[in-house]
Amino acid sequence: MQYLMMIVEDEAHYAAPGAFEAIVAKHMAFGQKHGASIVGGNGLQMSTTATTVRTEGGSTSIHDGPFAESREQLGGYYVIEAADLDAAIAIAKDVPLAADGAIEIRPVLAQGG
């Protein structure tokens, strides 16, 4: 089964000199360790580059910035293949974070379902 692992963390941690390069190196090591399970994934640019399209009451509005005002933002994601949720959790425990953060795991809907 495929699972989406969303990396949610405080992007302010990347402001320190060398911090971005350090986390990229950790993600490369994660990819080496779990490459057989990784179906896809990518990092995202900072939340200041986000645009949100919202529809409410039949009206659509466009806003600069992320969906929610929060210290923690979606910073990247992996799509993995895992036997079950327990196996996905085991992989998620190895996902590198810059500091404090979370990995949200969700099953991916099967095609046609």
MIPA-833288 format. One record per residue (C-alpha): residue number from 1; residue in three letters; chain; x, y, z. Coordinates in Angstrom, 1 decimal, padded with zeros to 4 digits. Each point is the difference from the previous one (the first is absolute). Example, Ala and Ser with C-alpha at 12.3 -4.5 7.8 and 13.67 -1.06 7.14 Angstrom:
% MIPA-833288
nuba	romi	vexgu	u	v	w
1	ALA	A	012.3	-004.5	007.8
2	SER	A	001.4	003.4	-000.7
//
This chain:
% MIPA-833288
nuba	romi	vexgu	u	v	w
1	MET	A	000.0	000.0	000.0
2	GLN	A	001.2	003.5	-000.7
3	TYR	A	000.2	002.7	002.8
4	LEU	A	000.6	003.7	-000.2
5	MET	A	002.4	001.3	002.6
6	MET	A	-000.3	003.8	000.4
7	ILE	A	002.8	001.8	001.7
8	VAL	A	-001.2	002.8	002.2
9	GLU	A	002.5	002.2	001.8
10	ASP	A	001.0	003.5	000.9
11	GLU	A	001.8	001.3	-003.1
12	ALA	A	001.8	002.7	002.1
13	HIS	A	002.5	-002.7	000.9
14	TYR	A	001.4	000.1	-003.6
15	ALA	A	001.1	003.7	000.5
16	ALA	A	003.2	-001.0	001.8
17	PRO	A	003.1	-000.2	-002.1
18	GLY	A	000.5	-003.5	-001.3
19	ALA	A	-003.4	-001.3	001.4
20	PHE	A	-001.5	-000.6	-003.4
21	GLU	A	003.0	-001.9	-001.3
22	ALA	A	000.1	-002.1	003.1
23	ILE	A	-003.6	-001.1	-000.3
24	VAL	A	000.4	-000.8	-003.7
25	ALA	A	002.9	-002.2	000.9
26	LYS	A	-002.2	-001.8	002.6
27	HIS	A	-002.7	-000.5	-002.6
28	MET	A	002.5	-001.5	-002.4
29	ALA	A	001.0	-002.5	002.7
30	PHE	A	-003.7	-000.7	000.6
31	GLY	A	-000.4	-000.7	-003.7
32	GLN	A	002.9	-002.4	000.0
33	LYS	A	-001.4	-001.9	002.9
34	HIS	A	-003.6	-000.1	-001.1
35	GLY	A	000.3	000.4	-003.8
36	ALA	A	-001.7	-003.3	-000.8
37	SER	A	-003.2	001.2	001.8
38	ILE	A	000.0	003.6	-001.4
39	VAL	A	-002.3	000.5	-002.9
40	GLY	A	000.4	003.8	-000.2
41	GLY	A	000.3	003.1	001.9
42	ASN	A	001.5	003.5	000.1
43	GLY	A	000.8	003.0	002.1
44	LEU	A	-002.1	003.1	-000.3
45	GLN	A	001.1	003.6	-000.2
46	MET	A	-000.6	002.3	003.0
47	SER	A	-003.6	000.7	000.9
48	THR	A	000.4	003.6	-001.0
49	THR	A	-000.1	-001.2	-003.6
50	ALA	A	-003.4	-001.7	000.5
51	THR	A	-003.3	001.1	-001.6
52	THR	A	-003.3	-001.2	001.4
53	VAL	A	-003.1	-000.3	-002.2
54	ARG	A	-003.1	-000.2	002.2
55	THR	A	-003.6	-000.6	-001.0
56	GLU	A	-002.8	000.9	002.4
57	GLY	A	-003.7	000.4	-000.7
58	GLY	A	000.6	-000.3	-003.7
59	SER	A	002.6	002.8	000.0
60	THR	A	003.7	-000.5	-000.6
61	SER	A	002.7	002.1	001.5
62	ILE	A	003.8	-000.1	-000.4
63	HIS	A	002.4	000.8	002.9
64	ASP	A	003.7	000.3	000.3
65	GLY	A	001.5	-002.3	002.5
66	PRO	A	-000.9	-003.4	001.5
67	PHE	A	-003.4	-001.4	000.8
68	ALA	A	000.4	000.6	003.8
69	GLU	A	002.0	002.4	002.0
70	SER	A	002.2	-002.2	002.1
71	ARG	A	003.6	-000.3	001.2
72	GLU	A	000.2	-003.5	-001.6
73	GLN	A	-000.5	-000.4	-003.7
74	LEU	A	000.1	-002.8	-002.5
75	GLY	A	003.6	-000.2	-001.1
76	GLY	A	000.0	-003.1	-002.2
77	TYR	A	-001.4	-003.4	-000.5
78	TYR	A	000.8	-003.6	-000.8
79	VAL	A	-002.2	-002.6	-001.6
80	ILE	A	001.0	-003.5	001.2
81	GLU	A	-001.0	-003.5	-000.6
82	ALA	A	-000.5	-001.9	003.3
83	ALA	A	-001.7	-003.3	001.0
84	ASP	A	-002.1	001.8	002.6
85	LEU	A	-000.3	003.0	002.3
86	ASP	A	002.5	-001.4	002.5
87	ALA	A	002.6	-000.4	-002.8
88	ALA	A	-000.7	003.6	-001.1
89	ILE	A	000.4	001.2	003.5
90	ALA	A	003.4	-001.7	000.3
91	ILE	A	001.2	001.8	-003.2
92	ALA	A	-001.5	003.3	001.2
93	LYS	A	002.0	-000.2	003.2
94	ASP	A	003.2	000.3	-002.2
95	VAL	A	-001.2	003.1	-001.9
96	PRO	A	002.4	002.8	000.9
97	LEU	A	-001.4	003.2	001.5
98	ALA	A	001.9	003.3	000.4
99	ALA	A	-001.0	000.2	003.6
100	ASP	A	-003.4	-000.6	001.6
101	GLY	A	-002.7	-001.0	-002.4
102	ALA	A	-002.4	-002.8	-001.1
103	ILE	A	-000.5	-002.5	-002.7
104	GLU	A	-003.7	-000.5	-001.0
105	ILE	A	-000.7	-003.3	-001.6
106	ARG	A	-003.0	-000.7	-002.2
107	PRO	A	-000.9	-003.0	-002.1
108	VAL	A	-000.2	000.9	-003.7
109	LEU	A	-003.3	-000.9	-001.7
110	ALA	A	000.4	-002.8	-002.5
111	GLN	A	-000.6	000.9	-003.6
112	GLY	A	-003.7	-000.3	-000.7
113	GLY	A	-000.8	-000.1	003.7
//
